[in-house]
Amino acid sequence: MLEMLLVLLAGVAAGALNAVGGGGTFVALPALVAFGLPPVTANAVSRIALVPGAVASAWVLRRELVPVGTASTRRLTAVSVAGGAVGAGLLLVLPASSFDAAAPWLLAFATLVLAFGRRVSAALRSAVGRPVTLSAGAVLAGQFVIAVYGGYFGGAVGIMMLALWSIGLGIDAAAGNPMRVTQLAAIFLSATLLFLFVSDALRTPLILAAMLVGAVAGGFAGAHLARRLPAPLLRGVLLATAVTTTVLYFLRG
């Protein structure tokens, strides 16, 4: 019961982080690995569990969606679904040892994006000296690449989306957050459909159920909290979690 409670709390934290600014994978994945799940299975379980939370967050924020340049929301979502499916397929097809070896480096990459992504975006905009406007095709191509990464791993994928939209279209992070949550749900949903039928995620039903319930509660509450809590505080907590998780993964390897 204590283990299930801890998994539930990890789900709450992960769902809330995804709703607020991204990074739920930094909590969900290491928590599941700590409870003895193999990394690939833990990745699949976390992705399945975080889908309902992401959908709950998207529902709360549905009236605040801002278009991403000239790319329609329907096309952007279709690309996210397709990319998420490709990434999930890669996770299932490639040897488990590949993910074991890549996981610490993916976490490190995601942590760097989290720590310096906003500064890089601002520096690029300043260097160009004028507003950059990507075409609809360029936005969709970038979204597909990010979605593939999200389907395979998922760490900081929402932050990468905001960075792309900020650099290429000048979309403010706060204004783009509702669309980020919506696209995150689309990426995770397509990956989940594959994981449910092909992965070992359903062999741990109690762990999956506990994290899923927690993620729904966290995602719903996080979407409301995102409108109230100061962004610097949230980014600080998320960055501390990301750095700690990354270091522990390298030590573990």
C-alpha positions in Angstrom: 0.0 0.0 0.0 2.9 2.4 0.8 4.4 1.7 -2.6 1.1 2.4 -4.4 0.7 5.6 -2.4 4.2 6.8 -3.5 3.4 5.9 -7.1 0.1 7.8 -6.8 1.9 10.9 -5.5 4.5 10.6 -8.3 1.6 10.6 -10.7 0.1 13.7 -9.1 3.5 15.5 -9.4 4.1 14.4 -13.0 0.6 15.4 -14.1 0.8 18.7 -12.4 4.3 19.5 -13.9 3.1 18.6 -17.4 0.2 21.0 -17.0 2.2 23.8 -15.6 5.3 23.9 -17.7 6.4 20.4 -18.8 8.8 17.8 -17.3 6.5 15.2 -15.8 8.8 12.5 -17.2 11.5 13.7 -14.8 9.3 12.5 -12.0 7.4 9.5 -13.4 10.2 7.6 -15.1 12.7 7.5 -12.3 9.9 6.7 -9.8 8.8 3.7 -11.8 12.4 2.5 -12.3 12.9 2.9 -8.5 10.0 0.4 -8.0 11.8 -2.2 -10.1 10.4 -1.7 -13.6 12.8 -2.1 -16.5 13.4 1.4 -18.1 11.6 0.6 -21.3 8.5 -0.7 -19.5 8.7 2.2 -17.1 8.8 4.6 -20.0 5.7 2.9 -21.5 3.8 2.9 -18.2 4.6 6.6 -17.6 3.4 7.5 -21.0 0.1 5.6 -20.7 -0.5 7.0 -17.2 0.2 10.6 -18.2 -2.2 10.6 -21.2 -5.5 11.1 -19.1 -3.8 13.8 -17.1 -2.7 15.6 -20.2 -6.2 15.3 -21.7 -7.7 16.7 -18.4 -5.3 19.7 -18.6 -6.1 20.3 -22.3 -9.8 20.3 -21.4 -9.4 22.9 -18.7 -7.4 25.1 -21.1 -9.4 24.4 -24.3 -10.8 28.0 -24.5 -7.3 29.5 -24.4 -5.7 28.0 -27.4 -3.5 30.3 -29.6 -2.8 29.4 -33.2 0.8 28.3 -34.0 1.6 30.6 -36.9 -0.3 29.8 -40.1 -0.4 26.0 -39.3 -4.0 25.0 -38.4 -4.6 23.3 -35.1 -5.9 20.2 -36.9 -2.8 19.8 -39.0 -0.5 20.4 -36.0 -2.3 17.8 -34.0 -2.2 15.3 -36.8 1.5 15.7 -37.1 1.9 15.4 -33.3 -0.1 12.1 -33.4 2.0 10.7 -36.3 5.3 11.7 -34.8 4.4 10.3 -31.4 3.5 7.0 -33.0 6.8 6.8 -34.9 8.8 7.6 -31.7 6.9 4.9 -29.7 7.5 2.4 -32.5 11.2 3.1 -32.3 11.2 2.5 -28.6 9.5 -0.9 -29.1 11.6 -2.0 -32.1 15.0 -1.0 -30.9 16.8 -3.2 -28.3 16.1 -2.3 -24.7 19.8 -1.9 -24.2 19.7 1.1 -26.6 17.2 2.9 -24.4 19.1 2.0 -21.3 22.2 3.5 -22.8 20.4 6.6 -24.2 18.2 7.4 -21.2 20.9 9.3 -19.2 22.0 11.3 -22.2 18.4 12.1 -23.2 17.7 13.3 -19.7 20.9 15.4 -19.8 19.8 16.9 -23.2 16.3 17.7 -21.8 17.8 19.2 -18.7 20.0 21.5 -20.8 17.0 22.5 -22.9 15.1 23.3 -19.7 17.9 25.3 -18.2 19.0 27.3 -21.3 16.3 27.0 -23.8 14.7 30.3 -23.0 18.0 32.2 -23.1 18.9 30.6 -26.5 15.6 31.6 -27.9 16.1 35.2 -26.7 19.6 35.3 -28.0 18.6 34.0 -31.5 15.8 36.5 -31.7 18.2 39.3 -30.7 20.9 38.1 -33.2 18.4 38.1 -36.1 17.2 41.6 -35.1 13.7 41.1 -36.5 10.7 38.9 -35.9 11.2 35.4 -37.3 8.2 33.8 -39.0 8.4 30.2 -39.9 6.2 28.9 -42.7 3.4 26.5 -41.9 5.5 23.7 -43.5 8.6 24.5 -41.4 6.4 24.6 -38.2 4.9 21.2 -39.0 8.3 19.7 -39.9 9.7 20.9 -36.6 6.7 19.6 -34.7 7.1 16.2 -36.3 10.7 15.9 -35.2 9.8 17.0 -31.6 6.9 14.5 -31.6 9.1 11.6 -32.6 11.4 12.5 -29.7 8.3 12.8 -27.4 7.1 9.3 -28.5 10.5 7.7 -27.9 11.4 9.5 -24.6 9.2 12.5 -23.7 11.4 14.4 -21.3 11.0 18.2 -21.8 9.2 17.7 -25.1 6.7 20.4 -24.1 9.5 22.8 -23.4 11.0 22.0 -26.8 7.7 22.9 -28.5 7.6 26.2 -26.7 11.2 26.9 -27.7 10.4 26.2 -31.4 7.3 28.4 -31.3 9.1 31.2 -29.5 12.1 31.3 -31.8 10.2 30.7 -35.1 7.0 32.6 -34.4 7.6 34.8 -31.4 4.8 33.1 -29.4 5.0 33.9 -25.6 5.4 30.9 -23.4 2.4 31.7 -21.3 0.2 32.3 -24.3 1.4 29.1 -25.9 1.0 26.9 -22.9 -2.6 25.7 -23.6 -1.5 24.6 -27.1 1.6 22.9 -25.7 -0.6 20.9 -23.3 -2.9 20.0 -26.2 -0.1 18.8 -28.4 1.5 16.9 -25.5 -1.7 15.0 -25.1 -1.8 14.2 -28.8 1.8 12.9 -28.8 1.3 10.8 -25.7 -2.1 9.4 -27.0 -0.7 7.9 -30.2 2.3 6.4 -28.3 -0.1 5.0 -25.7 -2.1 3.1 -28.3 1.0 1.2 -29.3 2.2 0.7 -25.8 -1.1 -0.8 -24.7 -1.0 -3.6 -27.3 2.8 -4.2 -27.7 4.6 -3.3 -24.5 4.7 -5.0 -21.1 2.9 -2.1 -19.4 -0.3 -4.0 -18.7 1.7 -6.6 -16.7 1.8 -4.1 -13.8 -1.8 -3.1 -13.6 -1.7 -1.8 -10.0 1.3 0.5 -10.6 -0.2 1.7 -13.9 -3.6 2.4 -12.2 -2.0 4.3 -9.3 0.1 6.5 -11.5 -2.8 7.1 -13.9 -5.2 8.2 -11.1 -2.6 10.5 -9.7 -1.7 12.0 -13.1 -5.4 12.8 -13.8 -5.7 14.6 -10.4 -2.4 16.4 -10.9 -3.1 17.3 -14.5 -6.5 18.8 -13.6 -5.2 20.7 -10.6 -2.0 21.8 -12.4 -3.9 23.4 -15.2 -5.7 25.6 -12.7 -2.5 26.3 -10.7 -0.6 27.3 -13.9 -2.7 30.5 -14.0 -1.7 31.5 -10.4 1.8 30.3 -9.4 4.8 32.4 -10.4 6.6 31.0 -13.4 10.2 31.4 -12.0 9.3 29.3 -9.0 7.9 26.6 -11.1 10.9 26.5 -13.4 13.2 26.4 -10.5 11.5 23.4 -8.9 11.4 21.6 -12.3 15.1 22.3 -13.0 16.2 21.0 -9.6 14.2 17.8 -10.2 15.7 17.5 -13.7 19.3 17.9 -12.6 18.8 15.5 -9.7 17.3 12.9 -11.9 19.9 13.2 -14.5 22.8 12.9 -12.0 21.2 9.8 -10.4 20.7 8.1 -13.8 24.4 8.6 -14.7 25.4 7.3 -11.3 23.1 4.3 -11.8 24.6 3.5 -15.1 
